[in-house]
Amino acid sequence: MSGADVVLSFVGSQAKVQKSGMVFPQNLPERSWERIGTDLRELVNSSAWWLADWLLFGEATYGWRRYKEAIERTGLDYQTLRNYAWVARRFELHRRRDSLSFAHHAEVARLAPPEQDYWLRKAEQQKWSRNELRRSVRASLAVQSDTAEAPGSGDEKQEVPRLAESAAAEKRQQKVTKLTIELSAGQLEYFSKAAAAHGLPVDKWVTQVLETADRRTA
């Protein structure tokens, strides 16, 4: 089967497919044009998985030397093929989400499987693009572990906190203790004047004083 035949199986016979391009009839309905674009997107996304699985099969069956053959057969460089294979190895076939791209999966590939599933499910539900998923993961990790690097971004490797630990840390950060202070009429008047001098209500002024004292004794 030729490459043109593979593309035609996705886009149908309304467009003329050649190795170097695609020709469309002048009377092509707009809806058909839209569908072809969607099918081509799926073809591009699937091809990354197909290449990765093809490479993993060759590696497992014929050994590491098959990378040289893979480079010659695909025209892709070694690192690209290694990245494809690494992502595919991190996601068993049943855990891959057809509604999300290969790039979505690559964004969370460094995470543990439960975290991968969590973020992919969120991306699927929210219909996030790859970039939106990346931003959400980075923002979460920045809050949880004081880092803005997202896993799967291609940057330096780092330890990724577990969701349970992160959730517990976030819960601790959000915990608020209610403190009741009894004041005499004279004390309340004095504190109110002091707060007014700072342009604050008395409760906020007291909180600010306590926070300042805490930093001085830390």
N, C-alpha and C positions, 0 to 999 in steps of 0.2 A: 504494500500500500504506500503510495507516495504522500508527501507532505500536503499536497493539494487535496488529496482524497480525505485526509484527516481533518483538514479545515472544513471541507464541504460537509462532512458528517456533523459538524457543529452548526454551520451557518445555513445549510440548505443549498439548493441549486439556483437560487435567484441571482447570486453574484458569481461572476467568473473569476476563479481563483488561479493565480499563477504563482510561481515560486518568488517572484520579485514584486508582486502586487495583486490588487483586486480591482476588477472592473464591474461597475454597477449599471443596470439598465436605467434609462431616463425616466421610465414610468414606475420605478420602484416605490411602493407605498411607504409613507413615513414610519408606520408601525413596523414594517419589515426591516427598515434601516435600523430602527432602535433595537430590535431583537437581535440583529446581526452583531451590533456593538456589544450587547450583553453576552452573547455566545462567545465572541472573541475574547472578552474579559475572562470568561470561564476557561477558555482554552489556554490562555497565558498562565492563569493561576494553576491549572491542573498540570501544565507542563513542568513546573518546578517540582511538584510532588512526584510526577512520573520519572523525571531525571534522578531525583533523590533515591527513589525506590529501586530504580534500575541500577544505580551505583551501589547501593547496599547489597543487592542480590549478587552483583559481580564480585564485590569485596568478600562476601561470605562464601561464595561458591568457588571463586577462582583465585582469591588472595589479593593482598595489597598491590601487587604489581599491575592489577587491572586499572589503577588510576592513570597510568601512562596511556593505556588504550582509551580510557574514557576521555582524556584531554584531546587525543587525536580525533576521536569520533564526534565529540560535541563542539570542539573549538573553544570551550570554556577553560579558564585557567584553573590551576590546582586548588587555590583557596576558595574559589566560588563553588566548585564541586564539593569540597570538604564541608563548606557551610551548609549546602543543600542537604548533604548526608547527615550532618549533625542535627539539624532541625528535625528531619524525618525520623531519626533514631529516638528523639525525645518525645515523639507522638506516635503511639501505636495507631493503626488504621482506624480503629473504632473510636478513638478520641479526637480525630480530626473533624473539624466542623466545615461542612461544604459551603455554608453561607458566609464564611470568612476566608480571606486570602491566605496564601502561604506566608506572606509578610506579616499578617496578624499573628500567626503562630510563632514566627521567628522573634517577634517582640517580647514574648513571654517564655521563650524556650529555656532561659536560664533558671526559671523558677521551679520549685517543686511541683509535682503533678497536681496536687489539690489547688495550689495557687494558680497554676496554668488554667485549670478548669474554671476557677472563679472568674478570672479576668476575661477569658474567652466567652463565658456565658454573659458577662456584663456587656462586652462588645457586641455580641449578637443581639441582646435585648435592646440596647441603646442605639443599634445600627451605627456604631462608631467606625470611622475610617481608621486606617493603620496609624496615622498621625494622632488621631484623637485617643486611641488606645495607648500609644506611647506617652502622651502628655498625662493621662490619668495615672498610669503606672508610676511615672516619674514623680508626680505630685504626691502620690501615696507614700512612696519610698522616702521622699524628702521629709515628710512629716514623721515617718516612723523611725528613720535611721539617719537623719541629717545628711542625706545624700540626694542629689538630683539626677543620678545616673540611672537609666532604665535598663533592665536586662534585655539582651537581644538587640541592643542598639549598635553593636559592633565596637563599642568602646572597651576600656579596660574591665577585666572581670572583678567582681566583688561579691562579698557575702550578702545574701538576700535574706532579710528577716522573715520568719514564718508568719502567716496571717494570724494565727492564734496569739502569738506573742505580741504582734503589732496591735491587735485589737485590745489586748490587755493593757498595753502601754498607753494606747489612746484613751482607754477608760480611766486609767489612773490620772492622765492629764486633765480629763474633763471633770474629775471628782471635785465637788465643792463642799466645804464644811461651813455650816451655818453657825455663826458666833453671836451670842447675845450678851450685850454689855449693859449693866445697870448704872445709870448716872443720876447724881443728885441734880436738883434744879440749877444750882450754881455751876456745877460741872458742865451741864448741857449748854448753859448760856455761854460759858467760856469757850467751849469747843465750837459752838455755832459761830462765834465772832472770829475765831481763828480760821475756820473753814471759809467764812465769807471773805476774809482778807485774801484768800487764795482763789476766790471765785468758784468755790465748790460747795455742794451740799454737804452737810456734816458727815453723812455716812460714807461718801466717797473720800472725803478728807481723812477720816479715820483709817479707811482701807489703805490710802496712800502712805500715811504715817507708818502703819504696820509693815507694809511692804518695804519701805525705806529702812526700817529697823532690822528687818530680816536680812536684807542685803549687807548691812553693816556688820552683822554678827556672823555671816556665812564664812 
